């Protein structure tokens, strides 16, 4: 089984490297799963690390860098890994502040980041941005993936951080 995994990984990475394209919808859909799936997180991190060229791809690279911190054991390594991803994410947001994927990634990271990391100041702005702009995302599949993530996260959000019924309706368009 181990050798089969690495052979498949080789072909996936090779095809991405050869053709220079990353399947962003796959990265979006795997994002929620990679929190608990170390191998998936590692595989996507390698793919993105080797092939991320666009701002959106670099945003997902940052997201997977941050997720990779969850799979580390040493607290200092976790913090260092988190900061690496956070710094990358903030640097690409500066380049394209109206990018829906980047704002979604930052919202999700800030929503789930422990409070001691002091990384939550943009959460409400990003939430409002997503409500106004998710419908503008060109990828229909991407809209579905992000909407599903947001609506499922809404079940444990409270106060201003939760999406109202009207906001969820706007997000679903």
C-alpha positions in Angstrom: 0.0 0.0 0.0 2.8 2.5 0.9 4.5 2.1 -2.5 1.2 2.5 -4.3 0.5 5.8 -2.5 3.9 7.2 -3.4 3.6 6.1 -7.1 0.2 7.8 -7.2 1.6 10.9 -5.5 4.5 10.9 -8.0 2.1 10.9 -11.0 -0.1 13.6 -9.4 2.8 15.9 -8.7 4.4 15.1 -12.1 1.3 15.9 -14.0 0.8 19.2 -12.1 4.4 20.1 -12.5 4.4 19.3 -16.3 1.1 21.1 -17.0 1.6 23.8 -14.5 -2.0 23.7 -13.3 -3.4 23.2 -9.9 -7.0 22.1 -9.5 -8.2 24.9 -7.2 -11.7 23.2 -6.7 -9.9 20.1 -5.4 -7.8 22.3 -3.0 -11.0 24.0 -1.9 -12.9 20.8 -1.2 -9.9 19.1 0.5 -9.3 22.1 2.7 -11.9 21.1 5.4 -10.8 17.5 5.3 -7.0 18.3 5.6 -7.5 19.5 9.1 -7.9 15.9 10.3 -6.1 14.1 7.4 -2.4 14.5 7.8 -1.5 12.7 4.5 -4.0 14.7 2.5 -2.7 17.9 4.0 0.9 16.9 3.3 0.1 15.8 -0.3 -1.7 19.1 -1.1 1.0 21.1 0.6 3.6 19.5 -1.6 1.6 20.1 -4.8 1.0 23.7 -3.9 4.6 24.3 -2.7 5.9 23.0 -6.1 3.3 24.6 -8.4 1.6 27.6 -6.9 1.9 30.5 -9.3 -1.3 32.5 -9.1 -2.4 34.6 -6.1 -5.2 32.2 -5.4 -2.9 29.2 -5.5 -0.5 30.9 -3.2 -3.5 31.6 -0.9 -4.2 27.9 -0.7 -0.5 27.2 -0.2 -0.8 29.6 2.8 -3.9 27.8 4.0 -2.2 24.4 3.9 0.9 25.8 5.6 -1.4 26.9 8.4 -3.2 23.5 8.5 0.2 21.7 8.5 0.8 23.4 11.9 -2.1 21.3 13.3 -0.3 18.2 12.4 2.9 19.2 14.3 3.6 18.0 17.8 6.1 20.5 19.1 4.3 23.7 20.3 7.2 25.9 19.0 7.1 24.2 15.6 3.3 24.6 15.5 3.6 28.3 16.2 6.4 28.8 13.6 4.5 26.8 11.0 1.3 28.9 11.7 3.2 32.1 11.4 4.8 31.0 8.1 1.3 30.4 6.6 -0.2 33.5 8.2 2.6 35.7 6.8 2.2 34.2 3.3 -1.6 34.7 3.4 -1.4 38.3 4.5 1.2 39.0 1.8 -1.0 37.7 -1.0 -4.1 39.5 0.4 -2.1 42.8 0.1 -1.7 42.0 -3.6 -5.3 41.1 -4.2 -7.6 42.2 -1.4 -10.8 41.6 -3.4 -9.9 37.9 -4.0 -12.8 35.8 -2.7 -10.7 32.7 -2.0 -8.2 34.7 0.0 -10.8 36.4 2.1 -12.5 33.0 2.7 -9.2 31.4 3.8 -8.5 34.2 6.2 -12.0 34.1 7.6 -11.8 30.4 8.2 -8.3 30.6 9.7 -9.3 33.5 12.0 -12.6 31.7 13.0 -10.7 28.6 14.1 -7.4 30.1 15.4 -7.0 30.0 19.2 -7.4 33.4 20.8 -3.8 33.5 22.1 -2.6 33.8 18.5 -4.3 37.2 18.3 -5.3 36.6 14.7 -9.0 37.5 14.5 -9.2 41.2 13.7 -10.5 40.8 10.1 -13.1 38.1 10.7 -16.2 40.3 10.6 -14.9 42.3 7.6 -14.2 39.1 5.7 -17.6 37.6 6.6 -19.3 40.7 5.2 -17.1 40.6 2.1 -18.0 37.0 1.5 -21.7 37.7 1.9 -21.5 40.5 -0.7 -19.2 38.8 -3.1 -19.3 35.0 -3.0 -21.8 35.1 -5.9 -19.1 36.7 -8.1 -16.8 33.7 -7.9 -16.5 32.4 -11.5 -16.4 28.8 -10.4 -19.9 27.3 -9.7 -18.2 24.4 -8.0 -16.1 26.8 -5.9 -19.2 28.7 -4.8 -20.8 25.4 -3.7 -17.7 24.3 -1.8 -17.2 27.6 0.0 -21.0 27.9 0.8 -21.1 24.4 2.2 -18.1 25.2 4.4 -19.6 28.5 5.6 -23.1 27.1 6.3 -21.7 24.1 8.2 -19.4 26.4 10.3 -22.4 28.5 11.1 -23.8 25.9 13.4 -21.1 26.7 16.1 -20.7 30.4 15.5 -22.2 32.9 17.9 -23.1 36.6 17.9 -21.8 38.8 15.1 -19.7 35.9 13.8 -22.7 33.8 12.9 -24.4 34.2 9.5 -28.0 35.3 9.7 -30.7 33.6 7.6 -30.6 36.5 5.2 -26.8 36.3 4.9 -26.9 32.5 4.3 -29.6 33.2 1.6 -27.3 35.8 -0.1 -24.3 33.4 0.1 -26.3 30.6 -1.6 -27.0 32.7 -4.7 
